[in-house]
Amino acid sequence: MFDKVKDLYKLKQQATALQKVLAQTIIEATSPDDLIKIEVSADLKIQSILIDESYLVAEKKEQLEFQLKNVMSSGLSQAQQVAANKMKEMGGLDGLMGGLGM
């Protein structure tokens, strides 16, 4: 019984460490014309969005929306991949859950 409690404590420490690493890992995605840039952390939180002023006119609204959607999708996709790789580096789900007999 005590071993299971120790295993749970170890699992919590590993999960906390993974969360910290993901929050500190920043991915940058840009539009092909480099006029839109986003930064997203590997825990899938948008950190910043930078839009060049040339996009801030009514005539470019549709283009801005299209590019922003694509850049955000790209950034989030890259962040998911980074998160998966970080989890693998830490032993994956098997490594995290293995000590619990799961």
N, C-alpha and C positions, 0 to 999 in steps of 0.2 A: 504493500500500500504506500509506504513512504517513498519507494522508488518511483511510483507513478507521479507523486507530487513533485519530486525532483525533476522528472521528465517534463512535466507541465511547466515548471519554472524555466527550464532550459528552452523549451519551445517558445515561451513568451519572450525570453531574452533574444532569441534568434529572430523572431518576428519583429520585435522592436528595432533591432539592428538593421533589418532589411528595410523597414519603413524609413528609417533615418537616411540610409544610403539612397533610396529612391527619391526622397524629398530633396536631397542635395545634388542629384544628377539632373542637369539641365540640358535639354535638347533644343536646338534652334532650327526652325524651318523658315524658308523664304520663298517668295513667289519667283517665277522664272525671270521676271524683270527686276528683282531685288527691291521692289517698292513696298512690299509687305513682309514683315518679319514677326514671327511669334517665338516666344520661349515657353516651353512646357516642361515641367519636371516629370521624372519617370513615375511619380505617383499620380500622374495624369491631372495635374493642376496647372492651369494657364498662369504663367508668371508675368508675361508682358505681351502686348500687341503694339507694334509700331507700323503706322501707315504713313507713307509719304504724302505730303500735302497736295501733290498733283492729283491724287485720287479723290480729294475732297471737293469735288464739283458735281453738280446734279447730272451732268452728261455722262459721268463715269460710274454712277451708282450701281448699275447692273454689273459692270466689269469688276468693281470693287467687291460686291457681294460674292461673285463667282470666285475670284482669286482668294478672298478671305476664307471661304469655305474649303477650298482646295488646300491652302496652306495649313489651316487648322487640322484638317483630316490627316495630312501628311505628318505634321508634328505629333499628333496623338498616336498615330500608327507607329512612328519611330519610338515614341516613349513606351508603348506597350512592348515592343521588341526588346528595348533596353531592359525593361522590368523583367521580362521573361529570362533574359540572359543573366541578369543579376541573381535571380532566384536559382537558376541552374548552378551558378558559381557557389551558392551557399548550400548546395546539395539538393535543390528542388524540393518539391512537396514531400518526396520520400525521405529526404534528409531531415526535414522539419517534423514530419509526423512519425518517422521510423521508430523513435524512442518510445512512442506511445503504443507500439504494437498494432498500428493501424496499417 
